[in-house]
Amino acid sequence: MERLLYLDPPSPAETSRLDCVLSDRQSDWWDQFYAQREGRPVPFFGREPDESLADWVEAGEIPLGPALDLGCGNGRNTVYLAQAGFAAEGVDYSTEALAWAAQRAHEAGQPGLPLTACSVFDLQRPLGHYALVCDSGCFHHLPPHRRALYLARIHAWLRPGGVLALCCFRPEGGSGLSDAEVYERGTLAGGLGYSEAQLRAIWGGHFEIASLRPMQAQPAGAAGVSLLLVFACVVMALFGRAHVAALVRGAAVLGGL
């Protein structure tokens, strides 16, 4: 397994310094990305939710309740969760993505769907509130030095037994860069890919991983992606070892793109 950097968060000063090293994809970059959407075969520009998320929801593995979709993009997972009975809200860095998500929500009969333009690191939400946090493609665009803080924020937002539904690139789906190479080159080069061992090393200390699998084939009209490049995984927040056995069915879910 390639060595992972920053399993513990760096100091605030070091975080700021490293942020400056990796500043190639700010919100305006993502606004342009989402504005140029006509006729582009981008996997997450479709209307269907992630196959893994729908599978877990429809199997009853994720209890209904407040749901937070991080990096929601065009809102396909947020809208699905709202239609499934969750009190869903979406957050994205890009205002262009959120305008598209609002349009999709209106078309789906969810005109009041809460959508917030914000970095996940500036987002303020109540602690212990969410039954589900969903991440379909946000995690693999985070620089290594931000991962531990991201994990801590999600853990704090989830209620006991809460679920994280995460999709992230497998190694062959990402840029192929190691953590060290990210800082040597000053770029994520399109997103990092993670092996099963790396996902377990990053998330396993604070979450019980209940399922970790490649994403399966999507139905016609769904996001068209080379599905061998995507992981899907279920994990739950650990709030003390005594809770682990009882909370396995409410485990958090990790999925992969």
C-alpha positions in Angstrom: 0.0 0.0 0.0 1.3 3.5 -0.9 2.1 5.6 2.1 -0.7 7.9 3.1 0.2 11.3 4.4 -1.6 13.3 7.0 -3.6 10.6 8.7 -3.7 13.2 11.5 -4.5 16.8 10.5 -1.6 19.3 10.2 -1.5 22.5 12.2 -3.7 25.4 11.0 -0.6 27.2 9.7 0.6 24.2 7.7 -2.9 23.6 6.4 -3.0 27.1 5.0 0.4 26.7 3.4 -0.6 23.4 1.8 -3.9 24.9 0.6 -1.8 27.5 -1.4 0.2 24.7 -3.0 -3.0 23.1 -4.3 -5.2 25.9 -5.5 -5.8 24.8 -9.0 -9.6 24.0 -8.7 -11.5 26.8 -7.0 -15.2 27.4 -7.2 -14.9 29.3 -10.5 -13.2 26.2 -12.1 -16.2 24.1 -11.1 -18.7 26.8 -12.3 -17.2 26.5 -15.7 -17.2 22.7 -15.6 -20.9 22.6 -14.8 -21.8 25.4 -17.2 -20.3 23.4 -20.1 -22.6 20.4 -19.7 -24.5 20.0 -23.0 -23.7 16.8 -24.8 -20.8 15.9 -22.5 -20.7 12.2 -21.3 -19.7 13.1 -17.7 -20.7 10.2 -15.4 -22.4 12.3 -12.8 -24.3 14.5 -15.2 -27.2 12.0 -15.4 -30.4 12.0 -13.4 -30.3 8.6 -11.7 -28.8 8.3 -8.2 -25.7 6.2 -7.5 -26.6 2.5 -7.9 -25.0 1.7 -4.5 -27.0 4.4 -2.6 -30.3 3.3 -4.2 -29.5 -0.3 -3.3 -28.8 0.4 0.3 -31.8 2.7 0.7 -34.2 0.3 -0.9 -32.9 -2.6 1.1 -33.7 -0.6 4.3 -30.0 -0.4 5.4 -30.1 3.3 5.9 -32.8 4.6 8.3 -34.9 7.6 7.2 -34.0 11.0 8.7 -32.0 14.1 7.9 -29.6 13.6 5.0 -26.7 15.8 3.9 -25.4 15.4 0.4 -21.8 16.8 0.2 -20.7 17.9 -3.3 -24.2 17.3 -4.5 -23.5 18.6 -8.1 -26.7 18.5 -10.2 -28.6 17.1 -7.2 -29.3 13.6 -8.6 -28.7 11.9 -5.2 -30.3 14.8 -3.2 -33.5 14.6 -5.2 -33.6 10.8 -4.9 -33.2 11.0 -1.2 -35.9 13.6 -0.8 -38.3 11.4 -2.9 -37.4 8.4 -0.8 -38.5 10.2 2.4 -35.3 11.7 3.8 -35.2 15.3 4.9 -32.5 15.9 2.3 -30.3 18.9 1.7 -27.5 19.5 -0.8 -24.2 21.4 -0.5 -21.8 22.2 -3.3 -18.8 24.5 -4.0 -20.3 25.6 -7.3 -23.2 28.0 -7.7 -23.6 26.7 -11.3 -24.0 23.2 -10.1 -26.6 24.3 -7.5 -28.6 26.2 -10.1 -28.8 23.0 -12.1 -29.7 21.1 -9.0 -32.5 23.5 -8.2 -33.9 23.1 -11.8 -33.7 19.3 -11.4 -35.5 19.5 -8.0 -38.3 21.6 -9.5 -38.7 19.1 -12.3 -38.9 16.3 -9.8 -41.6 18.0 -7.7 -39.2 19.0 -4.9 -39.1 22.8 -5.5 -38.1 23.7 -1.9 -35.1 21.3 -1.7 -32.5 23.1 0.5 -29.3 23.8 -1.5 -26.3 25.6 0.0 -23.3 27.1 -1.8 -20.3 26.5 0.5 -17.0 24.7 1.0 -17.5 21.7 3.2 -14.8 23.1 5.5 -16.8 26.3 6.0 -20.1 24.6 6.4 -21.8 24.9 9.8 -24.3 22.2 10.7 -25.7 20.9 14.0 -23.7 18.1 15.7 -25.1 14.6 15.9 -28.0 15.6 13.6 -27.8 13.5 10.4 -29.0 10.0 9.8 -27.1 10.0 6.5 -24.2 11.9 5.0 -23.8 11.2 1.3 -20.6 11.8 -0.7 -20.5 10.9 -4.4 -17.2 12.3 -5.7 -16.3 14.9 -3.1 -13.7 12.9 -1.1 -11.5 11.9 -4.0 -11.1 15.6 -4.9 -9.8 16.5 -1.4 -6.1 17.0 -0.9 -4.4 14.6 1.5 -3.9 17.2 4.2 -7.6 17.9 4.3 -8.8 14.3 4.7 -8.6 14.0 8.5 -10.5 17.2 9.0 -13.2 16.1 6.5 -13.6 12.8 8.3 -13.9 14.6 11.7 -16.6 16.9 10.4 -18.6 14.1 9.0 -18.2 12.0 12.2 -19.4 15.0 14.2 -22.5 15.7 12.1 -23.7 12.1 12.1 -26.0 10.8 14.9 -25.1 7.5 16.7 -25.7 4.8 14.2 -25.6 7.3 11.4 -24.6 6.3 7.9 -22.0 7.7 5.5 -22.6 6.8 1.8 -19.4 7.5 0.0 -18.4 7.0 -3.7 -14.8 7.4 -4.6 -12.3 6.5 -7.4 -10.5 3.2 -7.3 -6.8 3.5 -8.1 -7.3 2.9 -11.8 -10.0 5.5 -11.9 -8.0 8.3 -10.4 -5.0 10.3 -11.4 -2.5 7.7 -10.3 -0.6 10.1 -8.1 0.6 9.2 -4.6 0.1 11.6 -1.7 3.7 12.7 -2.0 3.4 13.3 -5.7 0.4 15.5 -5.2 2.6 18.0 -3.3 5.6 17.6 -5.6 3.5 18.5 -8.7 1.1 20.9 -7.0 -2.1 19.2 -8.3 -4.5 16.4 -7.7 -4.6 15.9 -11.5 -8.3 15.2 -11.7 -8.9 13.3 -8.4 -7.2 10.6 -6.3 -7.9 6.9 -6.6 -8.0 4.7 -3.4 -7.4 1.0 -2.9 -9.5 -1.0 -0.4 -6.6 -1.0 2.0 -6.2 2.8 1.9 -10.0 3.3 2.4 -9.8 1.0 5.5 -6.8 2.8 6.8 -8.4 6.3 6.4 -12.0 5.5 7.6 -11.6 2.4 9.7 -10.4 4.1 12.9 -13.7 6.1 13.3 -16.2 4.0 11.2 -17.3 0.4 11.1 -17.0 -0.6 7.4 -20.0 -2.9 6.7 -19.7 -3.2 3.0 -17.0 -2.3 0.4 -17.6 -3.3 -3.2 -17.2 -2.0 -6.8 -20.2 -0.1 -8.0 -22.5 -2.3 -10.2 -23.9 -1.5 -13.7 -26.3 1.4 -13.8 -29.7 1.4 -15.6 -30.1 3.1 -19.0 -30.1 6.8 -18.7 -28.1 6.8 -15.5 -24.6 8.2 -15.0 -22.5 6.4 -17.6 -19.3 5.4 -15.9 -16.7 2.7 -16.3 -17.9 0.9 -13.2 -14.8 -1.1 -12.6 -13.2 2.1 -11.5 -15.6 2.8 -8.7 -15.8 1.6 -5.1 -19.1 1.3 -3.0 -18.7 0.8 0.7 -20.9 0.9 3.9 -19.5 2.3 7.1 -21.0 3.5 10.5 -19.7 6.0 12.9 -18.2 4.5 16.1 -19.4 6.2 19.2 -17.8 3.8 21.6 -17.0 0.1 21.2 -20.0 -1.0 23.2 -22.3 0.4 20.5 -20.6 -1.4 17.6 -22.5 -4.7 17.5 -25.9 -3.0 17.9 -25.3 -0.4 15.3 -23.9 -2.6 12.5 -27.2 -2.4 10.6 -27.0 1.4 10.8 -23.5 1.4 9.5 -22.2 4.3 7.4 -21.9 3.6 3.6 -18.9 4.2 1.5 -19.2 3.8 -2.3 -16.7 4.3 -5.1 -16.7 6.0 -8.5 
